[in-house]
């Protein structure tokens, strides 16, 4: 797994935990912001993984 994908996955996990804590404490607005940040980092993770797979596939097709 690419390093950027690992970092984005770690950010996704941390923001999800932060969202849960915010909701438990009753701070709905901050919790929603954390959820949106988790979504962005999740998308970054998948994009990085898919880009790496496509590059590997393209390199294998050339040889």
The first five atom37 places (N, CA, C, CB, O) and aatype in JSON, in Angstrom:
{
  "aatype": [20, 20, 20, 20, 20, 20, 20, 20, 20, 20, 20, 20, 20, 20, 20, 20, 20, 20, 20, 20, 20, 20, 20, 20, 20, 20, 20, 20, 20, 20, 20, 20, 20, 20, 20, 20, 20, 20, 20, 20, 20, 20, 20, 20, 20, 20, 20, 20, 20, 20, 20, 20, 20, 20, 20, 20, 20, 20, 20, 20, 20, 20, 20],
  "atom_mask": [
    [1, 1, 1, 1, 1],
    [1, 1, 1, 1, 1],
    [1, 1, 1, 1, 1],
    [1, 1, 1, 1, 1],
    [1, 1, 1, 1, 1],
    [1, 1, 1, 1, 1],
    [1, 1, 1, 1, 1],
    [1, 1, 1, 1, 1],
    [1, 1, 1, 1, 1],
    [1, 1, 1, 1, 1],
    [1, 1, 1, 1, 1],
    [1, 1, 1, 1, 1],
    [1, 1, 1, 1, 1],
    [1, 1, 1, 1, 1],
    [1, 1, 1, 1, 1],
    [1, 1, 1, 1, 1],
    [1, 1, 1, 1, 1],
    [1, 1, 1, 1, 1],
    [1, 1, 1, 1, 1],
    [1, 1, 1, 1, 1],
    [1, 1, 1, 1, 1],
    [1, 1, 1, 1, 1],
    [1, 1, 1, 1, 1],
    [1, 1, 1, 1, 1],
    [1, 1, 1, 1, 1],
    [1, 1, 1, 1, 1],
    [1, 1, 1, 1, 1],
    [1, 1, 1, 1, 1],
    [1, 1, 1, 1, 1],
    [1, 1, 1, 1, 1],
    [1, 1, 1, 1, 1],
    [1, 1, 1, 1, 1],
    [1, 1, 1, 1, 1],
    [1, 1, 1, 1, 1],
    [1, 1, 1, 1, 1],
    [1, 1, 1, 1, 1],
    [1, 1, 1, 1, 1],
    [1, 1, 1, 1, 1],
    [1, 1, 1, 1, 1],
    [1, 1, 1, 1, 1],
    [1, 1, 1, 1, 1],
    [1, 1, 1, 1, 1],
    [1, 1, 1, 1, 1],
    [1, 1, 1, 1, 1],
    [1, 1, 1, 1, 1],
    [1, 1, 1, 1, 1],
    [1, 1, 1, 1, 1],
    [1, 1, 1, 1, 1],
    [1, 1, 1, 1, 1],
    [1, 1, 1, 1, 1],
    [1, 1, 1, 1, 1],
    [1, 1, 1, 1, 1],
    [1, 1, 1, 1, 1],
    [1, 1, 1, 1, 1],
    [1, 1, 1, 1, 1],
    [1, 1, 1, 1, 1],
    [1, 1, 1, 1, 1],
    [1, 1, 1, 1, 1],
    [1, 1, 1, 1, 1],
    [1, 1, 1, 1, 1],
    [1, 1, 1, 1, 1],
    [1, 1, 1, 1, 1],
    [1, 1, 1, 1, 1]
  ],
  "atom_positions": [
    [[0.85, -1.18, 0.0], [0.0, 0.0, 0.0], [0.9, 1.24, 0.0], [-0.97, 0.0, 1.23], [1.85, 1.31, 0.77]],
    [[0.6, 2.2, -0.85], [1.42, 3.42, -0.9], [1.39, 4.19, 0.42], [0.95, 4.33, -2.04], [0.42, 4.13, 1.18]],
    [[2.46, 4.91, 0.66], [2.58, 5.65, 1.92], [1.49, 6.7, 2.07], [3.95, 6.31, 2.0], [0.94, 6.87, 3.16]],
    [[1.16, 7.39, 0.99], [0.11, 8.41, 1.06], [-1.23, 7.78, 1.45], [-0.03, 9.14, -0.27], [-2.0, 8.37, 2.2]],
    [[-1.49, 6.59, 0.93], [-2.74, 5.91, 1.26], [-2.76, 5.53, 2.74], [-2.92, 4.65, 0.39], [-3.81, 5.62, 3.39]],
    [[-1.64, 5.11, 3.28], [-1.59, 4.76, 4.7], [-1.83, 5.99, 5.58], [-0.23, 4.14, 5.04], [-2.56, 5.91, 6.58]],
    [[-1.22, 7.11, 5.22], [-1.43, 8.34, 5.99], [-2.89, 8.79, 5.91], [-0.52, 9.45, 5.49], [-3.47, 9.18, 6.92]],
    [[-3.46, 8.73, 4.72], [-4.86, 9.13, 4.56], [-5.79, 8.19, 5.33], [-5.24, 9.15, 3.07], [-6.8, 8.63, 5.88]],
    [[-5.46, 6.91, 5.36], [-6.26, 5.95, 6.13], [-6.16, 6.24, 7.62], [-5.79, 4.51, 5.83], [-7.16, 6.13, 8.34]],
    [[-4.98, 6.59, 8.09], [-4.81, 6.94, 9.51], [-5.61, 8.2, 9.85], [-3.32, 7.16, 9.84], [-6.25, 8.26, 10.9]],
    [[-5.59, 9.19, 8.96], [-6.37, 10.41, 9.17], [-7.86, 10.08, 9.19], [-6.06, 11.46, 8.08], [-8.6, 10.62, 10.0]],
    [[-8.29, 9.2, 8.3], [-9.69, 8.8, 8.26], [-10.11, 8.16, 9.57], [-9.93, 7.83, 7.09], [-11.17, 8.47, 10.11]],
    [[-9.29, 7.27, 10.09], [-9.61, 6.61, 11.36], [-9.66, 7.62, 12.5], [-8.58, 5.51, 11.67], [-10.57, 7.57, 13.33]],
    [[-8.7, 8.52, 12.55], [-8.67, 9.51, 13.63], [-9.84, 10.48, 13.56], [-7.36, 10.28, 13.59], [-10.41, 10.85, 14.58]],
    [[-10.2, 10.9, 12.35], [-11.32, 11.82, 12.24], [-12.64, 11.13, 12.57], [-11.39, 12.42, 10.84], [-13.56, 11.77, 13.09]],
    [[-12.73, 9.85, 12.29], [-13.93, 9.1, 12.66], [-14.06, 9.02, 14.17], [-13.9, 7.69, 12.05], [-15.16, 9.19, 14.72]],
    [[-12.97, 8.76, 14.85], [-12.98, 8.73, 16.32], [-13.34, 10.11, 16.87], [-11.61, 8.27, 16.88], [-14.12, 10.22, 17.81]],
    [[-12.77, 11.15, 16.28], [-13.08, 12.51, 16.73], [-14.56, 12.84, 16.52], [-12.2, 13.53, 15.98], [-15.16, 13.52, 17.35]],
    [[-15.13, 12.37, 15.43], [-16.56, 12.6, 15.19], [-17.41, 11.9, 16.23], [-16.95, 12.12, 13.79], [-18.37, 12.48, 16.73]],
    [[-17.07, 10.67, 16.56], [-17.83, 9.94, 17.57], [-17.75, 10.65, 18.91], [-17.31, 8.49, 17.7], [-18.75, 10.79, 19.61]],
    [[-16.56, 11.1, 19.27], [-16.4, 11.81, 20.55], [-17.22, 13.09, 20.54], [-14.91, 12.14, 20.81], [-17.86, 13.42, 21.53]],
    [[-17.2, 13.81, 19.43], [-17.98, 15.05, 19.34], [-19.47, 14.79, 19.48], [-17.7, 15.75, 18.02], [-20.16, 15.52, 20.18]],
    [[-19.96, 13.75, 18.81], [-21.39, 13.43, 18.92], [-21.75, 13.01, 20.34], [-21.76, 12.31, 17.94], [-22.81, 13.38, 20.85]],
    [[-20.89, 12.23, 20.99], [-21.17, 11.8, 22.36], [-21.22, 12.99, 23.31], [-20.1, 10.79, 22.84], [-22.02, 13.02, 24.24]],
    [[-20.36, 13.97, 23.07], [-20.33, 15.16, 23.92], [-21.45, 16.14, 23.58], [-18.99, 15.85, 23.79], [-21.62, 17.15, 24.26]],
    [[-22.2, 15.86, 22.54], [-23.34, 16.7, 22.19], [-23.03, 17.82, 21.22], [-23.9, 17.27, 23.4], [-23.88, 18.69, 21.0]],
    [[-21.84, 17.82, 20.64], [-21.46, 18.86, 19.69], [-21.72, 18.37, 18.28], [-19.97, 19.27, 19.88], [-20.82, 17.85, 17.62]],
    [[-22.95, 18.55, 17.81], [-23.36, 18.01, 16.52], [-22.67, 18.69, 15.35], [-24.84, 18.13, 16.36], [-22.27, 18.02, 14.4]],
    [[-22.53, 19.99, 15.4], [-21.92, 20.72, 14.28], [-20.47, 20.31, 14.08], [-22.02, 22.23, 14.52], [-20.03, 20.06, 12.96]],
    [[-19.73, 20.24, 15.16], [-18.32, 19.82, 15.06], [-18.23, 18.37, 14.6], [-17.59, 20.0, 16.41], [-17.33, 18.02, 13.84]],
    [[-19.15, 17.53, 15.06], [-19.18, 16.14, 14.63], [-19.4, 16.0, 13.15], [-20.25, 15.38, 15.37], [-18.78, 15.16, 12.5]],
    [[-20.28, 16.83, 12.6], [-20.54, 16.79, 11.16], [-19.3, 17.22, 10.37], [-21.74, 17.7, 10.8], [-19.0, 16.66, 9.32]],
    [[-18.59, 18.21, 10.89], [-17.35, 18.65, 10.23], [-16.33, 17.51, 10.23], [-16.76, 19.9, 10.93], [-15.66, 17.28, 9.23]],
    [[-16.22, 16.8, 11.35], [-15.29, 15.66, 11.42], [-15.69, 14.57, 10.44], [-15.25, 15.1, 12.85], [-14.83, 13.95, 9.81]],
    [[-16.99, 14.32, 10.3], [-17.46, 13.3, 9.36], [-17.1, 13.69, 7.92], [-18.99, 13.12, 9.49], [-16.69, 12.84, 7.13]],
    [[-17.24, 14.97, 7.6], [-16.87, 15.42, 6.24], [-15.38, 15.27, 6.0], [-17.3, 16.88, 6.02], [-14.96, 14.89, 4.91]],
    [[-14.58, 15.55, 7.0], [-13.13, 15.36, 6.87], [-12.78, 13.89, 6.71], [-12.4, 15.95, 8.08], [-11.86, 13.54, 5.98]],
    [[-13.51, 13.02, 7.41], [-13.29, 11.58, 7.26], [-13.62, 11.14, 5.85], [-14.13, 10.78, 8.28], [-12.91, 10.31, 5.27]],
    [[-14.67, 11.68, 5.28], [-15.04, 11.35, 3.9], [-13.98, 11.77, 2.91], [-16.35, 11.98, 3.54], [-13.66, 11.03, 1.97]],
    [[-13.43, 12.96, 3.09], [-12.38, 13.44, 2.19], [-11.14, 12.56, 2.29], [-12.03, 14.89, 2.5], [-10.56, 12.2, 1.27]],
    [[-10.73, 12.22, 3.51], [-9.54, 11.39, 3.65], [-9.78, 9.97, 3.14], [-9.09, 11.34, 5.11], [-8.86, 9.33, 2.63]],
    [[-11.01, 9.48, 3.27], [-11.34, 8.17, 2.72], [-11.21, 8.19, 1.2], [-12.76, 7.74, 3.13], [-10.67, 7.26, 0.6]],
    [[-11.71, 9.25, 0.58], [-11.59, 9.38, -0.87], [-10.14, 9.48, -1.3], [-12.36, 10.6, -1.37], [-9.76, 8.92, -2.33]],
    [[-9.32, 10.18, -0.53], [-7.9, 10.27, -0.83], [-7.24, 8.89, -0.77], [-7.2, 11.24, 0.13], [-6.37, 8.58, -1.58]],
    [[-7.65, 8.08, 0.21], [-7.09, 6.74, 0.34], [-7.4, 5.9, -0.89], [-7.64, 6.05, 1.61], [-6.5, 5.3, -1.49]],
    [[-8.68, 5.87, -1.28], [-9.07, 5.07, -2.44], [-8.43, 5.58, -3.72], [-10.58, 5.05, -2.59], [-8.02, 4.79, -4.57]],
    [[-8.34, 6.89, -3.87], [-7.73, 7.46, -5.07], [-6.26, 7.05, -5.17], [-7.85, 8.99, -5.07], [-5.79, 6.67, -6.24]],
    [[-5.56, 7.12, -4.06], [-4.15, 6.76, -4.05], [-3.94, 5.29, -4.38], [-3.53, 7.08, -2.71], [-3.02, 4.94, -5.12]],
    [[-4.78, 4.43, -3.82], [-4.66, 2.99, -4.1], [-4.96, 2.7, -5.57], [-5.62, 2.18, -3.19], [-4.22, 1.96, -6.22]],
    [[-6.04, 3.28, -6.09], [-6.42, 3.04, -7.48], [-5.36, 3.58, -8.45], [-7.78, 3.67, -7.78], [-5.08, 2.95, -9.47]],
    [[-4.79, 4.75, -8.14], [-3.76, 5.32, -9.0], [-2.52, 4.43, -9.03], [-3.38, 6.73, -8.53], [-1.93, 4.22, -10.09]],
    [[-2.13, 3.9, -7.88], [-0.97, 3.02, -7.82], [-1.22, 1.73, -8.6], [-0.62, 2.69, -6.37], [-0.34, 1.27, -9.33]],
    [[-2.4, 1.16, -8.45], [-2.73, -0.06, -9.21], [-2.73, 0.2, -10.71], [-4.11, -0.6, -8.78], [-2.24, -0.63, -11.48]],
    [[-3.26, 1.33, -11.12], [-3.29, 1.66, -12.55], [-1.87, 1.86, -13.09], [-4.14, 2.93, -12.78], [-1.57, 1.44, -14.21]],
    [[-1.01, 2.48, -12.31], [0.36, 2.68, -12.75], [1.09, 1.35, -12.88], [1.11, 3.6, -11.79], [1.85, 1.13, -13.82]],
    [[0.86, 0.46, -11.92], [1.49, -0.87, -12.0], [0.97, -1.65, -13.2], [1.24, -1.67, -10.71], [1.74, -2.31, -13.9]],
    [[-0.34, -1.57, -13.44], [-0.92, -2.27, -14.58], [-0.38, -1.7, -15.89], [-2.45, -2.17, -14.55], [-0.09, -2.46, -16.82]],
    [[-0.25, -0.4, -15.96], [0.28, 0.24, -17.17], [1.73, -0.15, -17.4], [0.15, 1.77, -17.08], [2.14, -0.4, -18.54]],
    [[2.52, -0.21, -16.32], [3.93, -0.59, -16.45], [4.05, -2.05, -16.88], [4.68, -0.36, -15.13], [4.94, -2.39, -17.66]],
    [[3.17, -2.91, -16.39], [3.22, -4.32, -16.78], [2.78, -4.5, -18.22], [2.33, -5.16, -15.86], [3.28, -5.4, -18.9]],
    [[1.87, -3.67, -18.7], [1.4, -3.78, -20.09], [2.47, -3.34, -21.07], [0.14, -2.95, -20.28], [2.5, -3.82, -22.2]],
    [[3.34, -2.44, -20.67], [4.4, -1.96, -21.53], [5.47, -3.02, -21.76], [5.03, -0.71, -20.95], [6.08, -3.07, -22.83]],
    [[5.7, -3.87, -20.76], [6.78, -4.86, -20.88], [6.27, -6.13, -21.34], [7.5, -5.06, -19.59], [7.03, -7.08, -21.5]]
  ]
}
